Amino acid sequence: MPLHPFIDAMLENMADAPAISEGSPEEARANLAARRDALGSGPEMEKVQDIEIPTRGGVLNARLLVPLSAPVGLIVYLHGGGWVLGATDDFDAYARALAAASGCALLLPDYRLAPEYPFPAALEDAEDVLRWAVQDRLGMGADLPLIIAGDSAGANLATVIARKLCETVPLALQVLYYPIADSDFDNDSYRQHGEGLPLTKKDMEWFFGHYAPHVDWTHPDISPLRAEDLGSMPPAVVVTAEYDVLSAEGSAYAAKLRAAKIPVTERCLAGLTHGFVRLHNLLEPAQEELAAVGQDIADACRSSKMRRS
C-alpha cells in the first residue's frame, strides 16, 4: 500500500533536513534528542527509578518503569539507534507506553554507544544487564517472567543475547521491532527503500562503520541471520515496516527462527517506515501495534507462569 498520509507529510517536512550519515554521531544524537517533545509523553507509572547496574565495562545507568497495576513480567528493553544513537530519555515515552500496554515492569538500560565504545561493548552491556536482572527481577520476585525486547539495533542486541544466554537465562519471549539481522546492503528492501526514507542505505553503512570493522560485519553476533544454531531460543515476535531497508532481513530472520522450530508471531506494518514505534502518540497504526504487542507480551507471561505451576 502507499505510504501512510502521516508518514508522507512527515517526510515532506523533513525534506531539507540532513541525513544521519551526513553528520557526526554527536550531531545525529542532538537531532534525535531535539525531536523528543514532538513525540509526546508516556502514561503515568507507579514507580520511575533511575538506577545503576554493575557491568564488566563499569557502572551502567538504567531506568526502571513500574506500571500502575502489579507487574505480570519484566521487560528488558534495548533501544534502537544503530548502536550509535539513543538515550534513555529518547525512548522514555515509548517505554512507559509499552509497560502500560503489557502490564510489565520495564528496564531501559543506557548501554554504551559506538564509535566511542565499538563492538562488542553494547553487546556486553546488554548481556550483563540481562544477567543482573534475572537474579531477583529487581526485587519483584524470581518467578516473574522475563522478556527481552528492542527495536532496530536494540532488537539486534536483544536477539543476539537471547541466543547466547538462552541455556542459562529463562526468557518467556523475545520482541524484535525491525531488527538489524544482516550486513547485506543489496537485498530487495535495500534496493527498493534505500533512499528518500527516514533510514537509508547510506545511513546503515554509516552505522555499521561506526560499530565495528568491516571484517566483523558478517559475524553472527552482528549479523544474527548468519547464526547456525537458533534451536534453543525463546518464542519471538518479529515486526517489520513495509517501507524500510531492514524489512527483508527481518522477514528472513523470522523465517529462520520458524525453520528452527521457534514459535514466531510476525507482522509487517503496511504503509509505515523504520522508527514507527516511537510515533505511538501520533499515528493510529503505531498505537494499534502497541496494543497488539502488549497483548503478545501479557500472553507470553501468562503462559510462562502456567508452565512453571
Sequence and secondary structure as in RCSB ss.txt:
>XXXX:A:sequence
MPLHPFIDAMLENMADAPAISEGSPEEARANLAARRDALGSGPEMEKVQDIEIPTRGGVLNARLLVPLSAPVGLI
VYLHGGGWVLGATDDFDAYARALAAASGCALLLPDYRLAPEYPFPAALEDAEDVLRWAVQDRLGMGADLPLIIAG
DSAGANLATVIARKLCETVPLALQVLYYPIADSDFDNDSYRQHGEGLPLTKKDMEWFFGHYAPHVDWTHPDISPL
RAEDLGSMPPAVVVTAEYDVLSAEGSAYAAKLRAAKIPVTERCLAGLTHGFVRLHNLLEPAQEELAAVGQDIADA
CRSSKMRRS
>XXXX:A:secstr
    HHHHHHHHHTTTS  GGGS HHHHHHHHHHTTGGG      SEEEEEEEEETTEEEEEEEEE SS  S EE
EEE  STTTS  GGGGHHHHHHHHHHHT EEEEE    TTTS TTHHHHHHHHHHHHHHTTGGGT TTS EEEEE
ETHHHHHHHHHHHHHTTTS  SEEEEES      TTSHHHHHHSSSSSS HHHHHHHHHHHS GGGTTSTTT GG
G S  TT   EEEEEEEE TTHHHHHHHHHHHHHTT  EEEEEEEEEETTGGGGTTT HHHHHHHHHHHHHHHHH
HHHHHHHH 
